[in-house]
């Protein structure tokens, strides 16, 4: 059985992450699709795997590394 853990964290004291290109504070979630060939897929069939990425809501740059 899984135990649910909770943390009391004050996010007001956390540092904002900004877009490295334009400094904007807001991001949107996008999905990049990866195709696994049948040779490496766990079920032996070609499979598509969604990979979640973040893009700046202002300039659209996909964030590779958040510093």
PyMOL Python script that loads the backbone (N, CA, C, O; Angstrom):
from pymol import cmd

cmd.read_pdbstr("""\
ATOM      1  N   UNK A   1       0.840  -1.178   0.000  1.00  0.00           N
ATOM      2  CA  UNK A   1       0.000   0.000   0.000  1.00  0.00           C
ATOM      3  C   UNK A   1       0.889   1.247   0.000  1.00  0.00           C
ATOM      4  O   UNK A   1       1.883   1.306   0.724  1.00  0.00           O
ATOM      5  N   UNK A   2       0.536   2.217  -0.796  1.00  0.00           N
ATOM      6  CA  UNK A   2       1.289   3.466  -0.887  1.00  0.00           C
ATOM      7  C   UNK A   2       0.882   4.426   0.212  1.00  0.00           C
ATOM      8  O   UNK A   2      -0.297   4.568   0.535  1.00  0.00           O
ATOM      9  N   UNK A   3       1.879   5.081   0.776  1.00  0.00           N
ATOM     10  CA  UNK A   3       1.597   6.112   1.756  1.00  0.00           C
ATOM     11  C   UNK A   3       1.691   7.467   1.086  1.00  0.00           C
ATOM     12  O   UNK A   3       2.598   7.720   0.293  1.00  0.00           O
ATOM     13  N   UNK A   4       0.760   8.325   1.407  1.00  0.00           N
ATOM     14  CA  UNK A   4       0.772   9.666   0.855  1.00  0.00           C
ATOM     15  C   UNK A   4       1.579  10.554   1.791  1.00  0.00           C
ATOM     16  O   UNK A   4       1.320  10.601   2.994  1.00  0.00           O
ATOM     17  N   UNK A   5       2.549  11.252   1.235  1.00  0.00           N
ATOM     18  CA  UNK A   5       3.340  12.164   2.042  1.00  0.00           C
ATOM     19  C   UNK A   5       2.967  13.586   1.678  1.00  0.00           C
ATOM     20  O   UNK A   5       2.692  13.892   0.518  1.00  0.00           O
ATOM     21  N   UNK A   6       2.961  14.441   2.669  1.00  0.00           N
ATOM     22  CA  UNK A   6       2.659  15.833   2.411  1.00  0.00           C
ATOM     23  C   UNK A   6       3.739  16.696   3.039  1.00  0.00           C
ATOM     24  O   UNK A   6       4.313  16.364   4.076  1.00  0.00           O
ATOM     25  N   UNK A   7       3.993  17.807   2.380  1.00  0.00           N
ATOM     26  CA  UNK A   7       4.994  18.736   2.867  1.00  0.00           C
ATOM     27  C   UNK A   7       4.347  20.102   2.989  1.00  0.00           C
ATOM     28  O   UNK A   7       3.565  20.512   2.131  1.00  0.00           O
ATOM     29  N   UNK A   8       4.676  20.790   4.048  1.00  0.00           N
ATOM     30  CA  UNK A   8       4.218  22.162   4.198  1.00  0.00           C
ATOM     31  C   UNK A   8       5.345  23.070   3.733  1.00  0.00           C
ATOM     32  O   UNK A   8       6.324  23.287   4.446  1.00  0.00           O
ATOM     33  N   UNK A   9       5.188  23.598   2.523  1.00  0.00           N
ATOM     34  CA  UNK A   9       6.208  24.435   1.935  1.00  0.00           C
ATOM     35  C   UNK A   9       5.578  25.773   1.574  1.00  0.00           C
ATOM     36  O   UNK A   9       4.514  25.818   0.957  1.00  0.00           O
ATOM     37  N   UNK A  10       6.231  26.853   1.958  1.00  0.00           N
ATOM     38  CA  UNK A  10       5.764  28.187   1.612  1.00  0.00           C
ATOM     39  C   UNK A  10       6.367  28.564   0.257  1.00  0.00           C
ATOM     40  O   UNK A  10       7.541  28.925   0.174  1.00  0.00           O
ATOM     41  N   UNK A  11       5.558  28.478  -0.803  1.00  0.00           N
ATOM     42  CA  UNK A  11       6.056  28.764  -2.147  1.00  0.00           C
ATOM     43  C   UNK A  11       6.348  30.247  -2.356  1.00  0.00           C
ATOM     44  O   UNK A  11       6.999  30.604  -3.338  1.00  0.00           O
ATOM     45  N   UNK A  12       5.890  31.113  -1.467  1.00  0.00           N
ATOM     46  CA  UNK A  12       6.222  32.536  -1.575  1.00  0.00           C
ATOM     47  C   UNK A  12       7.712  32.773  -1.384  1.00  0.00           C
ATOM     48  O   UNK A  12       8.252  33.765  -1.873  1.00  0.00           O
ATOM     49  N   UNK A  13       8.375  31.872  -0.678  1.00  0.00           N
ATOM     50  CA  UNK A  13       9.815  32.015  -0.460  1.00  0.00           C
ATOM     51  C   UNK A  13      10.650  31.288  -1.521  1.00  0.00           C
ATOM     52  O   UNK A  13      11.879  31.368  -1.507  1.00  0.00           O
ATOM     53  N   UNK A  14       9.985  30.585  -2.434  1.00  0.00           N
ATOM     54  CA  UNK A  14      10.692  29.864  -3.495  1.00  0.00           C
ATOM     55  C   UNK A  14      11.067  30.839  -4.617  1.00  0.00           C
ATOM     56  O   UNK A  14      10.381  31.836  -4.841  1.00  0.00           O
ATOM     57  N   UNK A  15      12.145  30.542  -5.302  1.00  0.00           N
ATOM     58  CA  UNK A  15      12.637  31.385  -6.387  1.00  0.00           C
ATOM     59  C   UNK A  15      11.837  31.142  -7.663  1.00  0.00           C
ATOM     60  O   UNK A  15      11.589  29.994  -8.033  1.00  0.00           O
ATOM     61  N   UNK A  16      11.434  32.223  -8.336  1.00  0.00           N
ATOM     62  CA  UNK A  16      10.738  32.105  -9.619  1.00  0.00           C
ATOM     63  C   UNK A  16      11.704  31.634 -10.697  1.00  0.00           C
ATOM     64  O   UNK A  16      12.880  31.999 -10.695  1.00  0.00           O
ATOM     65  N   UNK A  17      11.200  30.823 -11.615  1.00  0.00           N
ATOM     66  CA  UNK A  17      11.980  30.377 -12.774  1.00  0.00           C
ATOM     67  C   UNK A  17      11.566  31.258 -13.943  1.00  0.00           C
ATOM     68  O   UNK A  17      10.375  31.447 -14.191  1.00  0.00           O
ATOM     69  N   UNK A  18      12.543  31.793 -14.658  1.00  0.00           N
ATOM     70  CA  UNK A  18      12.271  32.671 -15.791  1.00  0.00           C
ATOM     71  C   UNK A  18      12.770  32.027 -17.073  1.00  0.00           C
ATOM     72  O   UNK A  18      13.701  31.221 -17.057  1.00  0.00           O
ATOM     73  N   UNK A  19      12.144  32.389 -18.174  1.00  0.00           N
ATOM     74  CA  UNK A  19      12.603  31.931 -19.481  1.00  0.00           C
ATOM     75  C   UNK A  19      14.016  32.437 -19.697  1.00  0.00           C
ATOM     76  O   UNK A  19      14.272  33.629 -19.525  1.00  0.00           O
ATOM     77  N   UNK A  20      14.938  31.566 -20.070  1.00  0.00           N
ATOM     78  CA  UNK A  20      16.315  32.002 -20.285  1.00  0.00           C
ATOM     79  C   UNK A  20      16.470  32.952 -21.480  1.00  0.00           C
ATOM     80  O   UNK A  20      17.470  33.664 -21.571  1.00  0.00           O
ATOM     81  N   UNK A  21      15.504  32.970 -22.387  1.00  0.00           N
ATOM     82  CA  UNK A  21      15.608  33.846 -23.557  1.00  0.00           C
ATOM     83  C   UNK A  21      15.009  35.229 -23.329  1.00  0.00           C
ATOM     84  O   UNK A  21      15.624  36.240 -23.669  1.00  0.00           O
ATOM     85  N   UNK A  22      13.798  35.274 -22.747  1.00  0.00           N
ATOM     86  CA  UNK A  22      13.107  36.553 -22.643  1.00  0.00           C
ATOM     87  C   UNK A  22      12.784  36.976 -21.217  1.00  0.00           C
ATOM     88  O   UNK A  22      12.348  38.106 -20.998  1.00  0.00           O
ATOM     89  N   UNK A  23      12.990  36.092 -20.241  1.00  0.00           N
ATOM     90  CA  UNK A  23      12.742  36.434 -18.849  1.00  0.00           C
ATOM     91  C   UNK A  23      11.294  36.322 -18.411  1.00  0.00           C
ATOM     92  O   UNK A  23      10.967  36.677 -17.278  1.00  0.00           O
ATOM     93  N   UNK A  24      10.416  35.834 -19.286  1.00  0.00           N
ATOM     94  CA  UNK A  24       8.991  35.684 -18.947  1.00  0.00           C
ATOM     95  C   UNK A  24       8.827  34.638 -17.844  1.00  0.00           C
ATOM     96  O   UNK A  24       9.631  33.711 -17.744  1.00  0.00           O
ATOM     97  N   UNK A  25       7.800  34.783 -17.025  1.00  0.00           N
ATOM     98  CA  UNK A  25       7.604  33.903 -15.866  1.00  0.00           C
ATOM     99  C   UNK A  25       6.641  32.741 -16.116  1.00  0.00           C
ATOM    100  O   UNK A  25       6.536  31.845 -15.279  1.00  0.00           O
ATOM    101  N   UNK A  26       5.948  32.737 -17.231  1.00  0.00           N
ATOM    102  CA  UNK A  26       4.908  31.728 -17.430  1.00  0.00           C
ATOM    103  C   UNK A  26       5.263  30.772 -18.565  1.00  0.00           C
ATOM    104  O   UNK A  26       5.852  31.164 -19.572  1.00  0.00           O
ATOM    105  N   UNK A  27       4.889  29.508 -18.374  1.00  0.00           N
ATOM    106  CA  UNK A  27       5.208  28.439 -19.313  1.00  0.00           C
ATOM    107  C   UNK A  27       3.946  27.643 -19.618  1.00  0.00           C
ATOM    108  O   UNK A  27       3.002  27.620 -18.829  1.00  0.00           O
ATOM    109  N   UNK A  28       3.949  26.998 -20.768  1.00  0.00           N
ATOM    110  CA  UNK A  28       2.850  26.104 -21.118  1.00  0.00           C
ATOM    111  C   UNK A  28       3.415  24.708 -21.354  1.00  0.00           C
ATOM    112  O   UNK A  28       4.577  24.541 -21.722  1.00  0.00           O
ATOM    113  N   UNK A  29       2.579  23.732 -21.136  1.00  0.00           N
ATOM    114  CA  UNK A  29       2.972  22.340 -21.303  1.00  0.00           C
ATOM    115  C   UNK A  29       2.729  21.909 -22.738  1.00  0.00           C
ATOM    116  O   UNK A  29       1.649  22.119 -23.291  1.00  0.00           O
ATOM    117  N   UNK A  30       3.740  21.309 -23.329  1.00  0.00           N
ATOM    118  CA  UNK A  30       3.642  20.744 -24.670  1.00  0.00           C
ATOM    119  C   UNK A  30       4.110  19.300 -24.603  1.00  0.00           C
ATOM    120  O   UNK A  30       4.728  18.886 -23.622  1.00  0.00           O
ATOM    121  N   UNK A  31       3.819  18.544 -25.633  1.00  0.00           N
ATOM    122  CA  UNK A  31       4.267  17.157 -25.690  1.00  0.00           C
ATOM    123  C   UNK A  31       5.068  16.932 -26.961  1.00  0.00           C
ATOM    124  O   UNK A  31       4.632  17.279 -28.059  1.00  0.00           O
ATOM    125  N   UNK A  32       6.234  16.352 -26.794  1.00  0.00           N
ATOM    126  CA  UNK A  32       7.053  15.913 -27.917  1.00  0.00           C
ATOM    127  C   UNK A  32       6.830  14.415 -28.043  1.00  0.00           C
ATOM    128  O   UNK A  32       6.870  13.695 -27.046  1.00  0.00           O
ATOM    129  N   UNK A  33       6.597  13.946 -29.250  1.00  0.00           N
ATOM    130  CA  UNK A  33       6.309  12.533 -29.437  1.00  0.00           C
ATOM    131  C   UNK A  33       7.565  11.796 -29.877  1.00  0.00           C
ATOM    132  O   UNK A  33       8.287  12.247 -30.767  1.00  0.00           O
ATOM    133  N   UNK A  34       7.813  10.658 -29.241  1.00  0.00           N
ATOM    134  CA  UNK A  34       8.917   9.776 -29.604  1.00  0.00           C
ATOM    135  C   UNK A  34       8.328   8.481 -30.151  1.00  0.00           C
ATOM    136  O   UNK A  34       7.315   7.984 -29.658  1.00  0.00           O
ATOM    137  N   UNK A  35       8.976   7.949 -31.172  1.00  0.00           N
ATOM    138  CA  UNK A  35       8.529   6.689 -31.760  1.00  0.00           C
ATOM    139  C   UNK A  35       9.540   5.611 -31.388  1.00  0.00           C
ATOM    140  O   UNK A  35      10.731   5.746 -31.668  1.00  0.00           O
ATOM    141  N   UNK A  36       9.064   4.548 -30.761  1.00  0.00           N
ATOM    142  CA  UNK A  36       9.912   3.399 -30.448  1.00  0.00           C
ATOM    143  C   UNK A  36       9.661   2.328 -31.498  1.00  0.00           C
ATOM    144  O   UNK A  36       8.517   1.956 -31.761  1.00  0.00           O
ATOM    145  N   UNK A  37      10.728   1.841 -32.088  1.00  0.00           N
ATOM    146  CA  UNK A  37      10.557   0.770 -33.071  1.00  0.00           C
ATOM    147  C   UNK A  37      10.154  -0.512 -32.351  1.00  0.00           C
ATOM    148  O   UNK A  37      10.349  -0.652 -31.143  1.00  0.00           O
ATOM    149  N   UNK A  38       9.607  -1.413 -33.090  1.00  0.00           N
ATOM    150  CA  UNK A  38       9.184  -2.702 -32.526  1.00  0.00           C
ATOM    151  C   UNK A  38      10.360  -3.460 -31.926  1.00  0.00           C
ATOM    152  O   UNK A  38      10.175  -4.266 -31.015  1.00  0.00           O
ATOM    153  N   UNK A  39      11.561  -3.213 -32.423  1.00  0.00           N
ATOM    154  CA  UNK A  39      12.742  -3.923 -31.921  1.00  0.00           C
ATOM    155  C   UNK A  39      13.088  -3.552 -30.480  1.00  0.00           C
ATOM    156  O   UNK A  39      13.623  -4.380 -29.744  1.00  0.00           O
ATOM    157  N   UNK A  40      12.787  -2.312 -30.067  1.00  0.00           N
ATOM    158  CA  UNK A  40      13.137  -1.886 -28.707  1.00  0.00           C
ATOM    159  C   UNK A  40      11.920  -1.667 -27.822  1.00  0.00           C
ATOM    160  O   UNK A  40      12.066  -1.421 -26.625  1.00  0.00           O
ATOM    161  N   UNK A  41      10.728  -1.751 -28.385  1.00  0.00           N
ATOM    162  CA  UNK A  41       9.504  -1.556 -27.613  1.00  0.00           C
ATOM    163  C   UNK A  41       9.273  -2.730 -26.664  1.00  0.00           C
ATOM    164  O   UNK A  41       9.528  -3.877 -27.032  1.00  0.00           O
ATOM    165  N   UNK A  42       8.796  -2.462 -25.458  1.00  0.00           N
ATOM    166  CA  UNK A  42       8.572  -3.549 -24.485  1.00  0.00           C
ATOM    167  C   UNK A  42       7.537  -4.582 -24.934  1.00  0.00           C
ATOM    168  O   UNK A  42       7.599  -5.739 -24.519  1.00  0.00           O
ATOM    169  N   UNK A  43       6.581  -4.167 -25.784  1.00  0.00           N
ATOM    170  CA  UNK A  43       5.551  -5.116 -26.208  1.00  0.00           C
ATOM    171  C   UNK A  43       5.796  -5.672 -27.615  1.00  0.00           C
ATOM    172  O   UNK A  43       4.960  -6.404 -28.145  1.00  0.00           O
ATOM    173  N   UNK A  44       6.930  -5.330 -28.215  1.00  0.00           N
ATOM    174  CA  UNK A  44       7.265  -5.867 -29.523  1.00  0.00           C
ATOM    175  C   UNK A  44       6.541  -5.203 -30.681  1.00  0.00           C
ATOM    176  O   UNK A  44       6.633  -5.667 -31.817  1.00  0.00           O
ATOM    177  N   UNK A  45       5.816  -4.112 -30.405  1.00  0.00           N
ATOM    178  CA  UNK A  45       5.112  -3.379 -31.449  1.00  0.00           C
ATOM    179  C   UNK A  45       5.582  -1.935 -31.454  1.00  0.00           C
ATOM    180  O   UNK A  45       5.991  -1.402 -30.423  1.00  0.00           O
ATOM    181  N   UNK A  46       5.520  -1.300 -32.631  1.00  0.00           N
ATOM    182  CA  UNK A  46       5.878   0.110 -32.704  1.00  0.00           C
ATOM    183  C   UNK A  46       5.000   0.895 -31.725  1.00  0.00           C
ATOM    184  O   UNK A  46       3.787   0.691 -31.670  1.00  0.00           O
ATOM    185  N   UNK A  47       5.609   1.776 -30.968  1.00  0.00           N
ATOM    186  CA  UNK A  47       4.898   2.503 -29.921  1.00  0.00           C
ATOM    187  C   UNK A  47       5.262   3.974 -29.981  1.00  0.00           C
ATOM    188  O   UNK A  47       6.391   4.332 -30.316  1.00  0.00           O
ATOM    189  N   UNK A  48       4.301   4.822 -29.655  1.00  0.00           N
ATOM    190  CA  UNK A  48       4.534   6.256 -29.549  1.00  0.00           C
ATOM    191  C   UNK A  48       4.518   6.639 -28.076  1.00  0.00           C
ATOM    192  O   UNK A  48       3.625   6.237 -27.331  1.00  0.00           O
ATOM    193  N   UNK A  49       5.515   7.420 -27.662  1.00  0.00           N
ATOM    194  CA  UNK A  49       5.648   7.804 -26.257  1.00  0.00           C
ATOM    195  C   UNK A  49       5.634   9.334 -26.169  1.00  0.00           C
ATOM    196  O   UNK A  49       6.490   9.989 -26.763  1.00  0.00           O
ATOM    197  N   UNK A  50       4.667   9.913 -25.432  1.00  0.00           N
ATOM    198  CA  UNK A  50       4.658  11.359 -25.258  1.00  0.00           C
ATOM    199  C   UNK A  50       5.665  11.773 -24.185  1.00  0.00           C
ATOM    200  O   UNK A  50       5.744  11.161 -23.120  1.00  0.00           O
ATOM    201  N   UNK A  51       6.432  12.823 -24.485  1.00  0.00           N
ATOM    202  CA  UNK A  51       7.403  13.359 -23.526  1.00  0.00           C
ATOM    203  C   UNK A  51       6.982  14.799 -23.239  1.00  0.00           C
ATOM    204  O   UNK A  51       6.944  15.633 -24.143  1.00  0.00           O
ATOM    205  N   UNK A  52       6.668  15.082 -21.981  1.00  0.00           N
ATOM    206  CA  UNK A  52       6.217  16.408 -21.604  1.00  0.00           C
ATOM    207  C   UNK A  52       7.384  17.391 -21.581  1.00  0.00           C
ATOM    208  O   UNK A  52       8.440  17.094 -21.023  1.00  0.00           O
ATOM    209  N   UNK A  53       7.189  18.572 -22.195  1.00  0.00           N
ATOM    210  CA  UNK A  53       8.192  19.628 -22.189  1.00  0.00           C
ATOM    211  C   UNK A  53       7.496  20.945 -21.823  1.00  0.00           C
ATOM    212  O   UNK A  53       6.270  21.047 -21.874  1.00  0.00           O
ATOM    213  N   UNK A  54       8.298  21.946 -21.454  1.00  0.00           N
ATOM    214  CA  UNK A  54       7.770  23.268 -21.133  1.00  0.00           C
ATOM    215  C   UNK A  54       8.233  24.266 -22.177  1.00  0.00           C
ATOM    216  O   UNK A  54       9.384  24.236 -22.611  1.00  0.00           O
ATOM    217  N   UNK A  55       7.325  25.154 -22.580  1.00  0.00           N
ATOM    218  CA  UNK A  55       7.659  26.217 -23.523  1.00  0.00           C
ATOM    219  C   UNK A  55       7.243  27.545 -22.913  1.00  0.00           C
ATOM    220  O   UNK A  55       6.211  27.638 -22.248  1.00  0.00           O
ATOM    221  N   UNK A  56       8.050  28.569 -23.141  1.00  0.00           N
ATOM    222  CA  UNK A  56       7.745  29.904 -22.657  1.00  0.00           C
ATOM    223  C   UNK A  56       6.426  30.354 -23.283  1.00  0.00           C
ATOM    224  O   UNK A  56       6.228  30.208 -24.489  1.00  0.00           O
ATOM    225  N   UNK A  57       5.538  30.894 -22.477  1.00  0.00           N
ATOM    226  CA  UNK A  57       4.239  31.335 -22.961  1.00  0.00           C
ATOM    227  C   UNK A  57       4.354  32.626 -23.772  1.00  0.00           C
ATOM    228  O   UNK A  57       3.425  32.985 -24.496  1.00  0.00           O
ATOM    229  N   UNK A  58       5.476  33.320 -23.659  1.00  0.00           N
ATOM    230  CA  UNK A  58       5.662  34.574 -24.383  1.00  0.00           C
ATOM    231  C   UNK A  58       6.400  34.365 -25.703  1.00  0.00           C
ATOM    232  O   UNK A  58       5.877  34.704 -26.765  1.00  0.00           O
ATOM    233  N   UNK A  59       7.616  33.806 -25.646  1.00  0.00           N
ATOM    234  CA  UNK A  59       8.429  33.683 -26.868  1.00  0.00           C
ATOM    235  C   UNK A  59       8.339  32.291 -27.506  1.00  0.00           C
ATOM    236  O   UNK A  59       8.743  32.115 -28.655  1.00  0.00           O
ATOM    237  N   UNK A  60       7.817  31.309 -26.777  1.00  0.00           N
ATOM    238  CA  UNK A  60       7.635  29.972 -27.332  1.00  0.00           C
ATOM    239  C   UNK A  60       8.840  29.061 -27.254  1.00  0.00           C
ATOM    240  O   UNK A  60       8.770  27.906 -27.673  1.00  0.00           O
ATOM    241  N   UNK A  61       9.958  29.568 -26.717  1.00  0.00           N
ATOM    242  CA  UNK A  61      11.159  28.728 -26.648  1.00  0.00           C
ATOM    243  C   UNK A  61      10.926  27.536 -25.724  1.00  0.00           C
ATOM    244  O   UNK A  61      10.425  27.688 -24.609  1.00  0.00           O
ATOM    245  N   UNK A  62      11.294  26.360 -26.198  1.00  0.00           N
ATOM    246  CA  UNK A  62      11.199  25.152 -25.381  1.00  0.00           C
ATOM    247  C   UNK A  62      12.366  25.159 -24.410  1.00  0.00           C
ATOM    248  O   UNK A  62      13.523  25.302 -24.805  1.00  0.00           O
ATOM    249  N   UNK A  63      12.043  25.002 -23.137  1.00  0.00           N
ATOM    250  CA  UNK A  63      13.059  25.072 -22.089  1.00  0.00           C
ATOM    251  C   UNK A  63      13.738  23.721 -21.971  1.00  0.00           C
ATOM    252  O   UNK A  63      13.087  22.721 -21.665  1.00  0.00           O
ATOM    253  N   UNK A  64      15.041  23.683 -22.210  1.00  0.00           N
ATOM    254  CA  UNK A  64      15.806  22.456 -22.109  1.00  0.00           C
ATOM    255  C   UNK A  64      16.292  22.237 -20.686  1.00  0.00           C
ATOM    256  O   UNK A  64      16.173  21.139 -20.143  1.00  0.00           O
ATOM    257  N   UNK A  65      16.837  23.280 -20.088  1.00  0.00           N
ATOM    258  CA  UNK A  65      17.379  23.213 -18.731  1.00  0.00           C
ATOM    259  C   UNK A  65      16.877  24.400 -17.938  1.00  0.00           C
ATOM    260  O   UNK A  65      17.005  25.544 -18.376  1.00  0.00           O
ATOM    261  N   UNK A  66      16.315  24.141 -16.795  1.00  0.00           N
ATOM    262  CA  UNK A  66      15.898  25.230 -15.925  1.00  0.00           C
ATOM    263  C   UNK A  66      16.976  25.406 -14.882  1.00  0.00           C
ATOM    264  O   UNK A  66      17.313  24.476 -14.150  1.00  0.00           O
ATOM    265  N   UNK A  67      17.509  26.598 -14.823  1.00  0.00           N
ATOM    266  CA  UNK A  67      18.577  26.883 -13.865  1.00  0.00           C
ATOM    267  C   UNK A  67      18.051  27.696 -12.712  1.00  0.00           C
ATOM    268  O   UNK A  67      18.805  28.035 -11.801  1.00  0.00           O
TER     269      UNK A  67
END
""", "prot")
cmd.dss("prot")
cmd.show_as("cartoon", "prot")
cmd.util.cbc("prot")
cmd.orient("prot")
